[in-house]
Amino acid sequence: MNTPEDKRKFPRTAYESRILFELSAIGAGELMPVVQEGRGVDISEDGLGLLTDYPLKKDEVVKLHFPLDTSQTKLPVFARVAWSKSIQKRFRVGMQFLA
């Protein structure tokens, strides 16, 4: 059986950090901005593992805001949800960075 880990091109390393993300969702017939947060689990050259309470869906595009240092500076990076799995009322998500 192929797992998401089997399909990775680059090895991931542990990455624990709070990450804000945003996307657009349809609500009341119009697009609404959604800002949520998650916790980084692992990272590689082309992707990120994320744990969040928000139900991200496969192929959604999100804007991740990576903290750069102890200040409020954040690096915006776009990513596509490669897969999402529900785990005890939370979601474990595999993200692929977009170039």
PASEBA-1860 file (N, C-alpha, C; in nm, 3 decimals):
! residues 99
1> MNTPEDKR> 0.085/-0.119/0.000/0.000/0.000/0.000/0.088/0.124/0.000 ~ 0.060/0.218/-0.089/0.134/0.344/-0.091/0.080/0.439/0.013 ~ 0.169/0.497/0.090/0.131/0.598/0.187/0.184/0.732/0.137 ~ 0.137/0.845/0.193/0.192/0.974/0.150/0.344/0.978/0.165 ~ 0.398/0.912/0.267/0.542/0.912/0.289/0.616/0.844/0.174 ~ 0.555/0.740/0.113/0.618/0.668/0.003/0.632/0.755/-0.122 ~ 0.551/0.856/-0.136/0.549/0.939/-0.256/0.640/1.061/-0.245 ~ 0.705/1.082/-0.132/0.788/1.201/-0.113/0.916/1.194/-0.194
9> KFPRTAYE> 0.953/1.309/-0.253/1.077/1.318/-0.329/1.194/1.351/-0.238 ~ 1.168/1.423/-0.130/1.274/1.470/-0.040/1.244/1.425/0.103 ~ 1.348/1.392/0.179/1.325/1.353/0.319/1.275/1.471/0.401 ~ 1.190/1.442/0.497/1.139/1.547/0.586/1.214/1.543/0.718 ~ 1.223/1.659/0.780/1.283/1.668/0.912/1.180/1.729/1.006 ~ 1.197/1.703/1.134/1.102/1.756/1.232/1.099/1.908/1.225 ~ 0.980/1.963/1.240/0.962/2.109/1.237/0.844/2.142/1.326 ~ 0.873/2.198/1.442/0.766/2.234/1.534/0.757/2.385/1.543
17> SRILFELS> 0.651/2.439/1.486/0.629/2.582/1.490/0.483/2.611/1.462 ~ 0.432/2.714/1.525/0.295/2.760/1.497/0.297/2.832/1.364 ~ 0.203/2.797/1.276/0.196/2.858/1.144/0.054/2.906/1.117 ~ 0.042/3.032/1.083/-0.088/3.085/1.039/-0.104/3.052/0.892 ~ -0.228/3.024/0.852/-0.256/3.004/0.710/-0.388/3.069/0.677 ~ -0.402/3.104/0.549/-0.527/3.164/0.504/-0.568/3.107/0.369 ~ -0.698/3.108/0.348/-0.756/3.062/0.223/-0.890/3.132/0.206 ~ -0.951/3.112/0.091/-1.083/3.167/0.066/-1.184/3.053/0.069
25> AIGAGELM> -1.295/3.074/0.137/-1.401/2.974/0.145/-1.532/3.038/0.101 ~ -1.621/2.956/0.049/-1.752/3.007/0.007/-1.847/3.000/0.125 ~ -1.905/3.114/0.157/-2.003/3.120/0.264/-2.109/3.222/0.228 ~ -2.235/3.188/0.246/-2.347/3.276/0.211/-2.337/3.321/0.066 ~ -2.291/3.231/-0.023/-2.288/3.260/-0.165/-2.174/3.349/-0.211 ~ -2.079/3.381/-0.123/-1.966/3.464/-0.165/-1.837/3.412/-0.102 ~ -1.725/3.455/-0.161/-1.595/3.415/-0.107/-1.565/3.494/0.021 ~ -1.520/3.421/0.121/-1.486/3.485/0.249/-1.344/3.441/0.287
33> PVVQEGRG> -1.263/3.536/0.334/-1.129/3.497/0.378/-1.136/3.418/0.509 ~ -1.056/3.313/0.518/-1.048/3.230/0.639/-0.904/3.233/0.685 ~ -0.881/3.271/0.810/-0.748/3.270/0.869/-0.751/3.175/0.987 ~ -0.662/3.076/0.984/-0.654/2.974/1.088/-0.509/2.953/1.125 ~ -0.487/2.866/1.223/-0.350/2.832/1.256/-0.334/2.682/1.269 ~ -0.213/2.639/1.255/-0.179/2.499/1.270/-0.043/2.488/1.333 ~ 0.001/2.367/1.352/0.133/2.343/1.408/0.210/2.259/1.309 ~ 0.327/2.310/1.268/0.413/2.234/1.180/0.457/2.106/1.247
41> VDISEDGL> 0.463/1.998/1.169/0.504/1.868/1.220/0.638/1.830/1.159 ~ 0.650/1.846/1.026/0.775/1.818/0.957/0.781/1.904/0.831 ~ 0.902/1.912/0.773/0.923/1.999/0.657/1.030/1.939/0.567 ~ 1.021/1.969/0.437/1.123/1.927/0.341/1.139/2.038/0.238 ~ 1.220/2.010/0.136/1.242/2.109/0.031/1.114/2.145/-0.043 ~ 1.020/2.050/-0.051/0.900/2.079/-0.130/0.769/2.066/-0.055 ~ 0.773/2.050/0.077/0.646/2.037/0.147/0.654/2.050/0.297 ~ 0.536/2.044/0.358/0.521/2.064/0.502/0.413/1.971/0.554
49> GLLTDYPL> 0.435/1.914/0.669/0.331/1.841/0.740/0.271/1.933/0.844 ~ 0.140/1.937/0.853/0.071/2.032/0.940/-0.038/1.960/1.019 ~ -0.056/2.001/1.142/-0.165/1.952/1.227/-0.253/2.072/1.259 ~ -0.383/2.062/1.231/-0.474/2.176/1.249/-0.613/2.129/1.288 ~ -0.691/2.220/1.345/-0.831/2.192/1.376/-0.921/2.221/1.256 ~ -0.869/2.294/1.157/-0.949/2.333/1.041/-0.947/2.221/0.936 ~ -1.063/2.186/0.881/-1.072/2.075/0.785/-1.027/2.113/0.644 ~ -0.898/2.120/0.622/-0.848/2.146/0.488/-0.877/2.027/0.397
57> KKDEVVKL> -0.902/2.058/0.270/-0.937/1.953/0.174/-0.830/1.942/0.065 ~ -0.817/1.822/0.011/-0.721/1.795/-0.096/-0.737/1.897/-0.208 ~ -0.626/1.946/-0.258/-0.615/2.040/-0.370/-0.649/2.185/-0.335 ~ -0.688/2.215/-0.212/-0.705/2.356/-0.174/-0.568/2.422/-0.174 ~ -0.566/2.550/-0.211/-0.443/2.628/-0.207/-0.453/2.724/-0.090 ~ -0.349/2.722/-0.008/-0.346/2.808/0.110/-0.220/2.893/0.108 ~ -0.227/3.004/0.178/-0.111/3.091/0.196/-0.062/3.068/0.339 ~ 0.057/3.011/0.351/0.118/2.985/0.482/0.199/3.106/0.523
65> HFPLDTSQ> 0.202/3.134/0.652/0.281/3.246/0.705/0.383/3.189/0.802 ~ 0.507/3.166/0.754/0.612/3.110/0.836/0.677/3.219/0.922 ~ 0.694/3.193/1.051/0.765/3.290/1.135/0.914/3.290/1.099 ~ 0.974/3.408/1.084/1.116/3.416/1.047/1.208/3.426/1.168 ~ 1.162/3.492/1.272/1.244/3.508/1.391/1.152/3.538/1.509 ~ 1.203/3.593/1.614/1.120/3.621/1.731/1.032/3.745/1.714 ~ 1.052/3.820/1.607/0.967/3.938/1.583/0.836/3.893/1.519 ~ 0.759/3.987/1.473/0.631/3.958/1.408/0.646/3.930/1.258
73> TKLPVFAR> 0.768/3.924/1.208/0.792/3.904/1.066/0.753/3.763/1.023 ~ 0.678/3.754/0.914/0.633/3.626/0.861/0.668/3.618/0.712 ~ 0.702/3.499/0.667/0.731/3.474/0.526/0.610/3.407/0.463 ~ 0.545/3.472/0.365/0.429/3.410/0.300/0.474/3.309/0.194 ~ 0.414/3.190/0.199/0.445/3.083/0.103/0.313/3.016/0.064 ~ 0.292/2.998/-0.066/0.171/2.929/-0.110/0.197/2.779/-0.116 ~ 0.094/2.701/-0.080/0.105/2.556/-0.082/-0.029/2.494/-0.120 ~ -0.022/2.374/-0.178/-0.141/2.297/-0.215/-0.156/2.182/-0.117
81> VAWSKSIQ> -0.279/2.156/-0.075/-0.305/2.043/0.013/-0.295/1.915/-0.071 ~ -0.194/1.833/-0.043/-0.174/1.709/-0.116/-0.263/1.598/-0.060 ~ -0.283/1.599/0.072/-0.371/1.503/0.137/-0.408/1.555/0.274 ~ -0.520/1.506/0.326/-0.568/1.546/0.458/-0.635/1.425/0.523 ~ -0.603/1.402/0.648/-0.657/1.287/0.719/-0.709/1.333/0.857 ~ -0.831/1.292/0.890/-0.890/1.326/1.020/-0.832/1.233/1.127 ~ -0.784/1.294/1.237/-0.729/1.219/1.348/-0.781/1.280/1.479 ~ -0.873/1.212/1.543/-0.928/1.254/1.673/-0.967/1.403/1.675
89> KRFRVGMQ> -1.058/1.441/1.589/-1.114/1.577/1.579/-1.013/1.682/1.533 ~ -0.898/1.640/1.483/-0.800/1.729/1.424/-0.768/1.676/1.285 ~ -0.686/1.747/1.213/-0.651/1.707/1.077/-0.500/1.710/1.060 ~ -0.448/1.600/1.009/-0.307/1.589/0.973/-0.303/1.611/0.823 ~ -0.226/1.710/0.779/-0.230/1.756/0.640/-0.090/1.754/0.580 ~ -0.082/1.704/0.458/0.043/1.711/0.381/0.029/1.822/0.280 ~ 0.124/1.915/0.281/0.119/2.032/0.192/0.238/2.028/0.096 ~ 0.214/2.068/-0.028/0.321/2.079/-0.127/0.340/2.226/-0.161
97> FLA> 0.462/2.277/-0.143/0.490/2.416/-0.173/0.473/2.440/-0.323 ~ 0.420/2.557/-0.356/0.404/2.597/-0.497/0.511/2.696/-0.535 ~ 0.567/2.679/-0.653/0.675/2.769/-0.699/0.617/2.884/-0.777
END
